[in-house]
Amino acid sequence: MSLYNVDTNGNIAECSRIDMPTEKDIEDFLHKHPEVVEKDIMIVGRQVQAGNMGIIDLLGMDKDGNVVVIEVKKGAASRDVVSQILH
């Protein structure tokens, strides 16, 4: 499915595709551009050990001081991955 952009003059153009073949590439992109997840997120940690729950890909805080956890998964996620996210 393509994405389109509408500029201030009402012109519609198809957005360029960005090739992101690995989870690390996606994580790198989100680390540099957390605003694509939510406006005003500040990333405070990367690959953070979370006790026996595993490693958090990106850890951030929003403008209200709420903790934001970003887990990057490319492709279909298994039940184990969903369980990791919910814990």
N, C-alpha and C positions, 0 to 999 in steps of 0.2 A: 504494500500500500504506500502510495506517495504522500508526502506532506507538501503543503503549499503555503506561501506567504503572501499576504495582501499588504502592499505598501500604502503610504499615506494618500496616494493618488488613486487608489482603488485598483491598481494593476496587480494581477495574480501571476505568480511565478512558482514553478516547482522548486523546492529546496534541494540543495545538493546533498548527496548521500556521503556520509562519513564512514569509511571502512574501519571498524573496530573489531579485529578478529579475536582478541583475547579478553578475559576478565580483567587482567592488569591494565590493558588499554582503556577499558571502560572506567576502572577505578581511577586511573590517572586523570581522565577527562573530568570525572565528577569531583575529584580533589581540587582541580583548577577552576571548575565551574559549578559549585554546589547550588547555585541559584536555579539550575534546571530541575532540581528536586523541590526546592522551596525557596522563596525569597528570604534574604537575610539569615542564611545559615552560615555559621562560622565553624569550619572544620578544626577540631582540637586534637585529633589523633588519627593515626592510620595504622592498620594491622595491630589493633589493641587487644592484648590478652584479657579475656573476660572470665577469669577463673576457670572452672570446669566446663563452662559453656562454649569454649572455643575462642576464636579470634574474630573481632569485629573489623570489617574492612575499613569503614570510615566512621568516626565518631564526631558528632558535632553538637552545637547548641543553637537554638533559634533565638530570635530577638527577645523572647519572654523568659529565656533561661531554661527552656525545656530541652532535655537530651534528645538528640536525633541520631539514630543508628541507621547506617546505610550498609546493606549487605548486597554485594554484586554477584549475580549469578547469570551466566550466559546459557541460554537454552532452557530446556525443561528442568524443573527442580524436583528432586526426590522428596519423599516424606521426611527424611533426615534433615534436609536443608530447611524445609518449612518448620520443623520442630526447633531447629537452631535459632531461627528468626523469632519464633514465638516465645522462647525462653528469655 
